[in-house]
Amino acid sequence: MSKILMMGAREDEKEFALRWAEENQASVTVTNEILSDETYHLLEGFDGISLQQTMGIPIEMYQKLRQDGFKQIAQRSAGFDMYHLEEAKKQKISITNVPAYSPNSVAEFTVNSALNCLRHTELIQKRVTSNDFTWDKKILSREVRSLTIGILGTGRIGQITGEIFKGFGAEIIGYDLYKNPNAEKILRYEDNFDHFLEQSDIISIHMPLTEDNHHLFNEETFSKMKKNSILINAARGAIVDTKALIQALDQEKISCCALDTYENEMPYVTKNWQSKPLEDPILEELIKRDDVIYTPHIAFYTETSVENLVYGGLDACLSILNTGTADTIVNP
């Protein structure tokens, strides 16, 4: 019987992990500890590991894993940029991800965030809590059907996001180096990125983080965006230069943004910081602003997603243990 250690596990994942273990006649031990030098000793006696963490592991740990007989790391997320793929490959450690656990969850959250920006929900709620029930231009809204929605990255999540916006009657345009034939049924591709920026009333980001798109949204990009536009990022935080974003908001180059990912989120996300100072003035600025909706990387967080992430990660782990390979290896 294969013995798997599932690390970085939340309470809501345990039920699905135990069910998977029973269905697959495997042993799964669950811990909320993440893998680090301090917790490496927990791997003793296990055959495989499944991780859910936003930070990587020390580069020398890949060699140690190989020496201790481990062949894989099964990440329970679509993102895998926290790992050193080349070093893992060099040490014959296969890293897997869960590329499609529930595109609908992120798409629905994205549209909800856009609606909250459009309807000035944050500002209205703050006014109401102080018994201010006035109407003025600061809370005057636009209708989705009158807007052009720009989908940046038209894979599964981007396509579904476009489909939902299309249901409101909006015009949908897309920008992607790799066009999705299915997405072309609901959107028009724009081949020039600057033209894409100029036309979009709302830009919704749905692309993985790469070296090429790090800080893709910077001072220059914001200067090219349509006046009064809205930016939604439920993808990867480092795609947006946060300092440049705040400057663009201050200068009213864009009207609002919703960030479910923030480039320096790793010390904070999934942790309770109520009794401690944040020690991050940029994050504090994002939280206090009326023109920013910040959420802690929870766009994916539905029952369906959690189940699929647990099953997807453990399936890949067991597949490599049994056959030496899996369909979701990201460093072949």
Disulfide bonds with the S-S distance in Angstrom:
none
